Amino acid sequence: MTNGFLAPDGALRCAWAGAVPEFLAYHDEEWGYPVGDDRRLFEKICLESFQSGLSWRTILAKRENFRAAFDHFDWERIAQYDEGDVDRLLQDAGIIRHRGKIEAVINNARRAVEMVEQEGSLAAFFWRYEPGPDEQVPPQTVSITPQSTALSKELKIRGWKFVGPTTVFAFMQAMGLVNDHAEDCVCRRKAAAARAAFRSPAGR
């Protein structure tokens, strides 16, 4: 692995996992493992939208604050938010106080309600965009893929906001729709094993 990170346990990780101390646990325990839970999927796509223009370190440090501020990303509750909630969130120093991104989360919660009614679950929809075996690209070589572009386009058609193809690809990486752990990263095999044991909500 080029420029990999040799962790304290002596095993190689993706280089970015060693950038700051808090990244290692996130890399080892969460990033790249398949997720079929709707709440976690909704939370992640919201946090990725907040990350736009910022670093993941900033968002990760504030993640618990985001959860508290947004009712633990219960989209049915967020869908009921009004202008008073927007004002409340704009006063919350524990999150990113960006009106456009806050309003996007509320909008996307309403779109999530619609999606669950139409598709049965968020997971069933998102996992349709998992690339097939012949569509894989070498790990950590791209920031946009045809699948992330297609998913971004469909989300926008359905009225979602702050879901550009780069943001969507970061979501797909984190939620295990792609295994983007570096070839020599000790977690790549673990993520592959987790995917092999995972039943795709899209029936793939």
Secondary structure, 3 states (H helix, E strand, C coil): CCCCEECCCCCEECHHHHCCHHHHHHHHHCCCCCCCCHHHHHHHHHHHHHHCCCCHHHHHHCHHHHHHHCHHHCHHHHCCCCHHHHHHHHCCCCCCCCHHHHHHHHHHHHHHHHHHHHHCCHHHHHHHHCCCHHHCCCCCCCCCCHHHHHHHHHHHHCCCCCCCHHHHHHHHHHCCCCCCCCCCCHHHHHHHHHHHHCCCCCCC
